[in-house]
Amino acid sequence: MKGLKIRSATYGAGSQKADVTDAVRAAVDDLGLVIGVGNGSLTPGTDPAPNQPKVLHLRWQVGRKKFDQEWPEGAIVTIEA
């Protein structure tokens, strides 16, 4: 198994971003990652950029291949390990 490694994750808008690397890593299992992009799953109880559309910027690695992608608020991220 190659394995999925989350390198970094931020969630927010503009300069108002939160480091959500630990929250995303906690959602990874043997099959990969499935997580909703939103305040409830990434920053429970807080909103890093109130009244603004937010994005999840995720950097990850599977084996030796590195990836870098963004998802808008409301999306569901699915990455296979």
Residue pairs with C-beta under 8 A, 6 or more apart in sequence:
1 30
1 81
2 62
2 63
2 81
3 62
3 63
3 81
4 28
4 32
4 33
4 60
4 61
4 62
4 79
4 80
4 81
5 60
5 61
5 62
6 21
6 24
6 25
6 28
6 33
6 58
6 59
6 60
7 59
7 60
7 61
7 66
8 19
8 21
8 58
8 59
9 19
9 20
9 21
9 23
9 24
9 25
9 56
9 57
9 58
9 59
10 17
10 18
10 19
10 20
10 21
10 56
10 57
11 17
11 18
11 20
11 37
11 42
11 43
11 48
11 54
11 55
11 56
11 57
12 18
12 48
12 49
12 54
12 55
13 48
13 49
13 52
13 53
13 54
13 55
14 49
14 52
16 48
16 49
16 52
17 48
17 49
17 57
18 42
18 43
18 46
18 48
20 42
20 43
20 56
23 41
23 42
23 43
24 33
24 35
24 42
24 56
24 58
27 33
27 34
27 35
27 41
28 81
30 81
31 80
31 81
32 78
32 79
32 80
32 81
33 60
33 77
33 78
33 79
33 81
34 76
34 77
34 78
35 41
35 42
35 76
35 77
36 74
36 75
36 76
36 77
37 54
37 55
37 56
37 71
37 72
37 73
37 74
37 75
37 76
37 77
38 73
38 74
39 46
39 47
42 56
48 54
53 72
53 73
54 72
54 73
55 70
55 71
55 72
55 73
56 70
56 71
56 73
56 75
56 77
57 68
57 69
57 70
58 67
58 68
58 69
58 70
58 71
58 77
59 66
59 67
59 68
60 66
60 67
60 79
61 67
62 79
62 80
62 81
71 77
